[in-house]
């Protein structure tokens, strides 16, 4: 396993120099979930929440979050993203919503952090919009599930 990349030879935090990397097409997909009470999930799916379309707002928030990743993660490179998508998969038997985000770029560094940020911000937005009726919601299992492009090649989570 390679060492950590965000430190210089003295151990100080450093932004990775990607100037010598090839420009390639890069894609990353992340997933996570938010678990809630059954009544909360029903309100979301029936669009019965007084704040409106919870998943529509969460989708926009996730896309916006991906675009602002370098403002949130100190050593993350700013990227000109070519695509960000956020999809929701309700799992009624578990009172959960699975969140999946995919980010794409043609550049010198990957988009894993952007996909992970999109999932995180989407989940936080659902929590924010629904906390008045369900403060016990849990955001869980945010992880990278797929990446492609760059020197390290493809990755698929087990």
PyMOL CGO cylinders between C-alpha atoms (Angstrom):
from pymol import cmd
from pymol.cgo import CYLINDER

trace = [
    CYLINDER, 0.00, 0.00, 0.00, 1.35, 3.40, -0.95, 0.3, 1, 1, 1, 1, 1, 1,
    CYLINDER, 1.35, 3.40, -0.95, 1.91, 6.02, 1.71, 0.3, 1, 1, 1, 1, 1, 1,
    CYLINDER, 1.91, 6.02, 1.71, -0.26, 9.04, 2.37, 0.3, 1, 1, 1, 1, 1, 1,
    CYLINDER, -0.26, 9.04, 2.37, 0.00, 11.60, -0.41, 0.3, 1, 1, 1, 1, 1, 1,
    CYLINDER, 0.00, 11.60, -0.41, -1.03, 14.84, 1.30, 0.3, 1, 1, 1, 1, 1, 1,
    CYLINDER, -1.03, 14.84, 1.30, 2.20, 15.40, 3.25, 0.3, 1, 1, 1, 1, 1, 1,
    CYLINDER, 2.20, 15.40, 3.25, 5.54, 16.80, 2.14, 0.3, 1, 1, 1, 1, 1, 1,
    CYLINDER, 5.54, 16.80, 2.14, 8.95, 15.39, 3.03, 0.3, 1, 1, 1, 1, 1, 1,
    CYLINDER, 8.95, 15.39, 3.03, 8.85, 17.11, 6.43, 0.3, 1, 1, 1, 1, 1, 1,
    CYLINDER, 8.85, 17.11, 6.43, 5.41, 15.75, 7.30, 0.3, 1, 1, 1, 1, 1, 1,
    CYLINDER, 5.41, 15.75, 7.30, 3.57, 19.04, 6.76, 0.3, 1, 1, 1, 1, 1, 1,
    CYLINDER, 3.57, 19.04, 6.76, 0.19, 19.03, 5.04, 0.3, 1, 1, 1, 1, 1, 1,
    CYLINDER, 0.19, 19.03, 5.04, 0.59, 19.68, 1.31, 0.3, 1, 1, 1, 1, 1, 1,
    CYLINDER, 0.59, 19.68, 1.31, -1.58, 19.81, -1.79, 0.3, 1, 1, 1, 1, 1, 1,
    CYLINDER, -1.58, 19.81, -1.79, -0.60, 17.04, -4.21, 0.3, 1, 1, 1, 1, 1, 1,
    CYLINDER, -0.60, 17.04, -4.21, 1.13, 18.32, -7.35, 0.3, 1, 1, 1, 1, 1, 1,
    CYLINDER, 1.13, 18.32, -7.35, -0.87, 16.92, -10.25, 0.3, 1, 1, 1, 1, 1, 1,
    CYLINDER, -0.87, 16.92, -10.25, 0.82, 19.03, -12.95, 0.3, 1, 1, 1, 1, 1, 1,
    CYLINDER, 0.82, 19.03, -12.95, 2.67, 16.06, -14.47, 0.3, 1, 1, 1, 1, 1, 1,
    CYLINDER, 2.67, 16.06, -14.47, -0.37, 13.75, -14.54, 0.3, 1, 1, 1, 1, 1, 1,
    CYLINDER, -0.37, 13.75, -14.54, -2.13, 13.02, -17.81, 0.3, 1, 1, 1, 1, 1, 1,
    CYLINDER, -2.13, 13.02, -17.81, -5.53, 14.54, -18.44, 0.3, 1, 1, 1, 1, 1, 1,
    CYLINDER, -5.53, 14.54, -18.44, -7.95, 11.61, -18.54, 0.3, 1, 1, 1, 1, 1, 1,
    CYLINDER, -7.95, 11.61, -18.54, -11.64, 10.94, -18.15, 0.3, 1, 1, 1, 1, 1, 1,
    CYLINDER, -11.64, 10.94, -18.15, -12.39, 10.17, -14.50, 0.3, 1, 1, 1, 1, 1, 1,
    CYLINDER, -12.39, 10.17, -14.50, -15.55, 8.95, -12.82, 0.3, 1, 1, 1, 1, 1, 1,
    CYLINDER, -15.55, 8.95, -12.82, -16.43, 8.16, -9.21, 0.3, 1, 1, 1, 1, 1, 1,
    CYLINDER, -16.43, 8.16, -9.21, -19.59, 6.85, -7.57, 0.3, 1, 1, 1, 1, 1, 1,
    CYLINDER, -19.59, 6.85, -7.57, -20.36, 6.98, -3.86, 0.3, 1, 1, 1, 1, 1, 1,
    CYLINDER, -20.36, 6.98, -3.86, -23.25, 5.67, -1.81, 0.3, 1, 1, 1, 1, 1, 1,
    CYLINDER, -23.25, 5.67, -1.81, -24.67, 6.24, 1.63, 0.3, 1, 1, 1, 1, 1, 1,
    CYLINDER, -24.67, 6.24, 1.63, -28.00, 6.01, 3.37, 0.3, 1, 1, 1, 1, 1, 1,
    CYLINDER, -28.00, 6.01, 3.37, -30.24, 7.77, 5.81, 0.3, 1, 1, 1, 1, 1, 1,
    CYLINDER, -30.24, 7.77, 5.81, -32.43, 5.70, 8.12, 0.3, 1, 1, 1, 1, 1, 1,
    CYLINDER, -32.43, 5.70, 8.12, -35.57, 7.18, 9.64, 0.3, 1, 1, 1, 1, 1, 1,
    CYLINDER, -35.57, 7.18, 9.64, -38.99, 6.42, 11.11, 0.3, 1, 1, 1, 1, 1, 1,
    CYLINDER, -38.99, 6.42, 11.11, -41.48, 4.84, 8.74, 0.3, 1, 1, 1, 1, 1, 1,
    CYLINDER, -41.48, 4.84, 8.74, -43.79, 7.84, 8.98, 0.3, 1, 1, 1, 1, 1, 1,
    CYLINDER, -43.79, 7.84, 8.98, -40.95, 10.16, 7.97, 0.3, 1, 1, 1, 1, 1, 1,
    CYLINDER, -40.95, 10.16, 7.97, -40.15, 8.03, 4.93, 0.3, 1, 1, 1, 1, 1, 1,
    CYLINDER, -40.15, 8.03, 4.93, -43.83, 8.01, 3.96, 0.3, 1, 1, 1, 1, 1, 1,
    CYLINDER, -43.83, 8.01, 3.96, -44.01, 11.80, 4.20, 0.3, 1, 1, 1, 1, 1, 1,
    CYLINDER, -44.01, 11.80, 4.20, -40.96, 12.13, 1.95, 0.3, 1, 1, 1, 1, 1, 1,
    CYLINDER, -40.96, 12.13, 1.95, -42.19, 9.64, -0.65, 0.3, 1, 1, 1, 1, 1, 1,
    CYLINDER, -42.19, 9.64, -0.65, -45.72, 11.08, -0.73, 0.3, 1, 1, 1, 1, 1, 1,
    CYLINDER, -45.72, 11.08, -0.73, -44.29, 14.61, -0.92, 0.3, 1, 1, 1, 1, 1, 1,
    CYLINDER, -44.29, 14.61, -0.92, -46.42, 15.39, 2.11, 0.3, 1, 1, 1, 1, 1, 1,
    CYLINDER, -46.42, 15.39, 2.11, -43.75, 17.40, 3.91, 0.3, 1, 1, 1, 1, 1, 1,
    CYLINDER, -43.75, 17.40, 3.91, -44.71, 21.03, 4.49, 0.3, 1, 1, 1, 1, 1, 1,
    CYLINDER, -44.71, 21.03, 4.49, -41.28, 22.10, 3.15, 0.3, 1, 1, 1, 1, 1, 1,
    CYLINDER, -41.28, 22.10, 3.15, -42.02, 20.51, -0.23, 0.3, 1, 1, 1, 1, 1, 1,
    CYLINDER, -42.02, 20.51, -0.23, -40.12, 17.99, -2.33, 0.3, 1, 1, 1, 1, 1, 1,
    CYLINDER, -40.12, 17.99, -2.33, -37.44, 16.79, 0.11, 0.3, 1, 1, 1, 1, 1, 1,
    CYLINDER, -37.44, 16.79, 0.11, -35.61, 14.60, -2.41, 0.3, 1, 1, 1, 1, 1, 1,
    CYLINDER, -35.61, 14.60, -2.41, -35.68, 17.28, -5.10, 0.3, 1, 1, 1, 1, 1, 1,
    CYLINDER, -35.68, 17.28, -5.10, -34.06, 19.77, -2.75, 0.3, 1, 1, 1, 1, 1, 1,
    CYLINDER, -34.06, 19.77, -2.75, -31.58, 17.14, -1.50, 0.3, 1, 1, 1, 1, 1, 1,
    CYLINDER, -31.58, 17.14, -1.50, -30.60, 16.33, -5.12, 0.3, 1, 1, 1, 1, 1, 1,
    CYLINDER, -30.60, 16.33, -5.12, -29.84, 19.99, -5.84, 0.3, 1, 1, 1, 1, 1, 1,
    CYLINDER, -29.84, 19.99, -5.84, -27.94, 20.33, -2.57, 0.3, 1, 1, 1, 1, 1, 1,
    CYLINDER, -27.94, 20.33, -2.57, -25.82, 17.27, -3.38, 0.3, 1, 1, 1, 1, 1, 1,
    CYLINDER, -25.82, 17.27, -3.38, -24.94, 18.62, -6.82, 0.3, 1, 1, 1, 1, 1, 1,
    CYLINDER, -24.94, 18.62, -6.82, -24.11, 22.02, -5.35, 0.3, 1, 1, 1, 1, 1, 1,
    CYLINDER, -24.11, 22.02, -5.35, -22.03, 20.38, -2.62, 0.3, 1, 1, 1, 1, 1, 1,
    CYLINDER, -22.03, 20.38, -2.62, -20.00, 18.42, -5.17, 0.3, 1, 1, 1, 1, 1, 1,
    CYLINDER, -20.00, 18.42, -5.17, -19.24, 21.66, -6.99, 0.3, 1, 1, 1, 1, 1, 1,
    CYLINDER, -19.24, 21.66, -6.99, -17.97, 23.22, -3.74, 0.3, 1, 1, 1, 1, 1, 1,
    CYLINDER, -17.97, 23.22, -3.74, -15.87, 20.27, -2.51, 0.3, 1, 1, 1, 1, 1, 1,
    CYLINDER, -15.87, 20.27, -2.51, -12.55, 22.12, -2.75, 0.3, 1, 1, 1, 1, 1, 1,
    CYLINDER, -12.55, 22.12, -2.75, -14.01, 24.85, -0.51, 0.3, 1, 1, 1, 1, 1, 1,
    CYLINDER, -14.01, 24.85, -0.51, -14.82, 22.25, 2.16, 0.3, 1, 1, 1, 1, 1, 1,
    CYLINDER, -14.82, 22.25, 2.16, -11.86, 19.83, 1.99, 0.3, 1, 1, 1, 1, 1, 1,
    CYLINDER, -11.86, 19.83, 1.99, -8.65, 21.84, 2.51, 0.3, 1, 1, 1, 1, 1, 1,
    CYLINDER, -8.65, 21.84, 2.51, -6.27, 19.97, 0.17, 0.3, 1, 1, 1, 1, 1, 1,
    CYLINDER, -6.27, 19.97, 0.17, -8.79, 19.06, -2.52, 0.3, 1, 1, 1, 1, 1, 1,
    CYLINDER, -8.79, 19.06, -2.52, -8.15, 20.47, -6.01, 0.3, 1, 1, 1, 1, 1, 1,
    CYLINDER, -8.15, 20.47, -6.01, -10.86, 22.66, -7.53, 0.3, 1, 1, 1, 1, 1, 1,
    CYLINDER, -10.86, 22.66, -7.53, -12.31, 20.81, -10.52, 0.3, 1, 1, 1, 1, 1, 1,
    CYLINDER, -12.31, 20.81, -10.52, -14.40, 21.79, -13.49, 0.3, 1, 1, 1, 1, 1, 1,
    CYLINDER, -14.40, 21.79, -13.49, -16.89, 18.97, -13.14, 0.3, 1, 1, 1, 1, 1, 1,
    CYLINDER, -16.89, 18.97, -13.14, -18.51, 17.75, -16.35, 0.3, 1, 1, 1, 1, 1, 1,
    CYLINDER, -18.51, 17.75, -16.35, -21.37, 15.91, -14.60, 0.3, 1, 1, 1, 1, 1, 1,
    CYLINDER, -21.37, 15.91, -14.60, -22.79, 15.22, -11.17, 0.3, 1, 1, 1, 1, 1, 1,
    CYLINDER, -22.79, 15.22, -11.17, -25.86, 13.06, -10.65, 0.3, 1, 1, 1, 1, 1, 1,
    CYLINDER, -25.86, 13.06, -10.65, -27.62, 12.20, -7.40, 0.3, 1, 1, 1, 1, 1, 1,
    CYLINDER, -27.62, 12.20, -7.40, -30.19, 9.41, -7.20, 0.3, 1, 1, 1, 1, 1, 1,
    CYLINDER, -30.19, 9.41, -7.20, -32.33, 8.14, -4.35, 0.3, 1, 1, 1, 1, 1, 1,
    CYLINDER, -32.33, 8.14, -4.35, -33.45, 4.56, -3.79, 0.3, 1, 1, 1, 1, 1, 1,
    CYLINDER, -33.45, 4.56, -3.79, -36.04, 4.19, -1.01, 0.3, 1, 1, 1, 1, 1, 1,
    CYLINDER, -36.04, 4.19, -1.01, -35.86, 0.93, 0.93, 0.3, 1, 1, 1, 1, 1, 1,
    CYLINDER, -35.86, 0.93, 0.93, -39.24, 0.86, 2.63, 0.3, 1, 1, 1, 1, 1, 1,
    CYLINDER, -39.24, 0.86, 2.63, -38.60, -2.42, 4.47, 0.3, 1, 1, 1, 1, 1, 1,
    CYLINDER, -38.60, -2.42, 4.47, -35.69, -0.72, 6.27, 0.3, 1, 1, 1, 1, 1, 1,
    CYLINDER, -35.69, -0.72, 6.27, -37.18, 2.80, 6.54, 0.3, 1, 1, 1, 1, 1, 1,
    CYLINDER, -37.18, 2.80, 6.54, -34.16, 4.08, 4.64, 0.3, 1, 1, 1, 1, 1, 1,
    CYLINDER, -34.16, 4.08, 4.64, -33.18, 5.97, 1.56, 0.3, 1, 1, 1, 1, 1, 1,
    CYLINDER, -33.18, 5.97, 1.56, -30.04, 4.88, -0.26, 0.3, 1, 1, 1, 1, 1, 1,
    CYLINDER, -30.04, 4.88, -0.26, -28.26, 7.82, -1.86, 0.3, 1, 1, 1, 1, 1, 1,
    CYLINDER, -28.26, 7.82, -1.86, -26.01, 7.35, -4.89, 0.3, 1, 1, 1, 1, 1, 1,
    CYLINDER, -26.01, 7.35, -4.89, -23.93, 10.11, -6.48, 0.3, 1, 1, 1, 1, 1, 1,
    CYLINDER, -23.93, 10.11, -6.48, -21.70, 9.99, -9.53, 0.3, 1, 1, 1, 1, 1, 1,
    CYLINDER, -21.70, 9.99, -9.53, -19.22, 12.70, -10.50, 0.3, 1, 1, 1, 1, 1, 1,
    CYLINDER, -19.22, 12.70, -10.50, -17.31, 12.99, -13.78, 0.3, 1, 1, 1, 1, 1, 1,
    CYLINDER, -17.31, 12.99, -13.78, -14.43, 15.14, -14.96, 0.3, 1, 1, 1, 1, 1, 1,
    CYLINDER, -14.43, 15.14, -14.96, -11.77, 15.21, -17.62, 0.3, 1, 1, 1, 1, 1, 1,
    CYLINDER, -11.77, 15.21, -17.62, -8.71, 16.25, -15.68, 0.3, 1, 1, 1, 1, 1, 1,
    CYLINDER, -8.71, 16.25, -15.68, -5.52, 15.43, -13.83, 0.3, 1, 1, 1, 1, 1, 1,
    CYLINDER, -5.52, 15.43, -13.83, -7.04, 14.23, -10.58, 0.3, 1, 1, 1, 1, 1, 1,
    CYLINDER, -7.04, 14.23, -10.58, -9.98, 12.10, -9.51, 0.3, 1, 1, 1, 1, 1, 1,
    CYLINDER, -9.98, 12.10, -9.51, -13.49, 12.97, -8.40, 0.3, 1, 1, 1, 1, 1, 1,
    CYLINDER, -13.49, 12.97, -8.40, -13.91, 10.62, -5.45, 0.3, 1, 1, 1, 1, 1, 1,
    CYLINDER, -13.91, 10.62, -5.45, -14.23, 13.47, -2.95, 0.3, 1, 1, 1, 1, 1, 1,
    CYLINDER, -14.23, 13.47, -2.95, -16.87, 15.18, -5.09, 0.3, 1, 1, 1, 1, 1, 1,
    CYLINDER, -16.87, 15.18, -5.09, -19.02, 12.03, -5.23, 0.3, 1, 1, 1, 1, 1, 1,
    CYLINDER, -19.02, 12.03, -5.23, -18.61, 11.48, -1.47, 0.3, 1, 1, 1, 1, 1, 1,
    CYLINDER, -18.61, 11.48, -1.47, -19.47, 15.12, -0.77, 0.3, 1, 1, 1, 1, 1, 1,
    CYLINDER, -19.47, 15.12, -0.77, -22.59, 14.92, -2.94, 0.3, 1, 1, 1, 1, 1, 1,
    CYLINDER, -22.59, 14.92, -2.94, -23.86, 11.94, -0.93, 0.3, 1, 1, 1, 1, 1, 1,
    CYLINDER, -23.86, 11.94, -0.93, -23.01, 13.60, 2.38, 0.3, 1, 1, 1, 1, 1, 1,
    CYLINDER, -23.01, 13.60, 2.38, -24.66, 16.92, 1.56, 0.3, 1, 1, 1, 1, 1, 1,
    CYLINDER, -24.66, 16.92, 1.56, -27.75, 15.17, 0.17, 0.3, 1, 1, 1, 1, 1, 1,
    CYLINDER, -27.75, 15.17, 0.17, -28.11, 13.15, 3.38, 0.3, 1, 1, 1, 1, 1, 1,
    CYLINDER, -28.11, 13.15, 3.38, -27.57, 16.21, 5.55, 0.3, 1, 1, 1, 1, 1, 1,
    CYLINDER, -27.57, 16.21, 5.55, -30.21, 18.10, 3.57, 0.3, 1, 1, 1, 1, 1, 1,
    CYLINDER, -30.21, 18.10, 3.57, -32.75, 15.31, 4.10, 0.3, 1, 1, 1, 1, 1, 1,
    CYLINDER, -32.75, 15.31, 4.10, -31.92, 15.41, 7.80, 0.3, 1, 1, 1, 1, 1, 1,
    CYLINDER, -31.92, 15.41, 7.80, -32.25, 19.20, 7.92, 0.3, 1, 1, 1, 1, 1, 1,
    CYLINDER, -32.25, 19.20, 7.92, -35.60, 19.22, 6.14, 0.3, 1, 1, 1, 1, 1, 1,
    CYLINDER, -35.60, 19.22, 6.14, -37.06, 16.42, 8.27, 0.3, 1, 1, 1, 1, 1, 1,
    CYLINDER, -37.06, 16.42, 8.27, -35.52, 16.98, 11.71, 0.3, 1, 1, 1, 1, 1, 1,
    CYLINDER, -35.52, 16.98, 11.71, -38.66, 18.67, 13.01, 0.3, 1, 1, 1, 1, 1, 1,
    CYLINDER, -38.66, 18.67, 13.01, -40.53, 15.36, 12.72, 0.3, 1, 1, 1, 1, 1, 1,
    CYLINDER, -40.53, 15.36, 12.72, -37.65, 12.89, 13.25, 0.3, 1, 1, 1, 1, 1, 1,
    CYLINDER, -37.65, 12.89, 13.25, -34.54, 13.93, 15.17, 0.3, 1, 1, 1, 1, 1, 1,
    CYLINDER, -34.54, 13.93, 15.17, -33.40, 10.28, 15.42, 0.3, 1, 1, 1, 1, 1, 1,
    CYLINDER, -33.40, 10.28, 15.42, -32.51, 9.86, 11.74, 0.3, 1, 1, 1, 1, 1, 1,
    CYLINDER, -32.51, 9.86, 11.74, -29.12, 8.20, 11.13, 0.3, 1, 1, 1, 1, 1, 1,
    CYLINDER, -29.12, 8.20, 11.13, -26.75, 8.89, 8.27, 0.3, 1, 1, 1, 1, 1, 1,
    CYLINDER, -26.75, 8.89, 8.27, -24.77, 5.72, 7.57, 0.3, 1, 1, 1, 1, 1, 1,
    CYLINDER, -24.77, 5.72, 7.57, -22.29, 3.89, 5.38, 0.3, 1, 1, 1, 1, 1, 1,
    CYLINDER, -22.29, 3.89, 5.38, -21.02, 6.71, 3.17, 0.3, 1, 1, 1, 1, 1, 1,
    CYLINDER, -21.02, 6.71, 3.17, -18.39, 5.11, 0.96, 0.3, 1, 1, 1, 1, 1, 1,
    CYLINDER, -18.39, 5.11, 0.96, -16.79, 5.07, -2.45, 0.3, 1, 1, 1, 1, 1, 1,
    CYLINDER, -16.79, 5.07, -2.45, -18.26, 2.26, -4.54, 0.3, 1, 1, 1, 1, 1, 1,
    CYLINDER, -18.26, 2.26, -4.54, -16.64, 2.82, -7.92, 0.3, 1, 1, 1, 1, 1, 1,
    CYLINDER, -16.64, 2.82, -7.92, -13.91, 4.86, -9.56, 0.3, 1, 1, 1, 1, 1, 1,
    CYLINDER, -13.91, 4.86, -9.56, -12.34, 4.82, -12.97, 0.3, 1, 1, 1, 1, 1, 1,
    CYLINDER, -12.34, 4.82, -12.97, -9.58, 6.77, -14.68, 0.3, 1, 1, 1, 1, 1, 1,
    CYLINDER, -9.58, 6.77, -14.68, -6.14, 7.87, -13.64, 0.3, 1, 1, 1, 1, 1, 1,
    CYLINDER, -6.14, 7.87, -13.64, -2.95, 5.99, -12.87, 0.3, 1, 1, 1, 1, 1, 1,
    CYLINDER, -2.95, 5.99, -12.87, -4.42, 3.76, -10.17, 0.3, 1, 1, 1, 1, 1, 1,
    CYLINDER, -4.42, 3.76, -10.17, -7.02, 2.39, -12.57, 0.3, 1, 1, 1, 1, 1, 1,
    CYLINDER, -7.02, 2.39, -12.57, -10.51, 1.14, -11.80, 0.3, 1, 1, 1, 1, 1, 1,
    CYLINDER, -10.51, 1.14, -11.80, -11.85, 0.39, -8.32, 0.3, 1, 1, 1, 1, 1, 1,
    CYLINDER, -11.85, 0.39, -8.32, -15.02, -1.50, -7.40, 0.3, 1, 1, 1, 1, 1, 1,
    CYLINDER, -15.02, -1.50, -7.40, -16.01, -1.86, -3.76, 0.3, 1, 1, 1, 1, 1, 1,
    CYLINDER, -16.01, -1.86, -3.76, -16.61, -5.40, -2.57, 0.3, 1, 1, 1, 1, 1, 1,
]
cmd.load_cgo(trace, "trace")
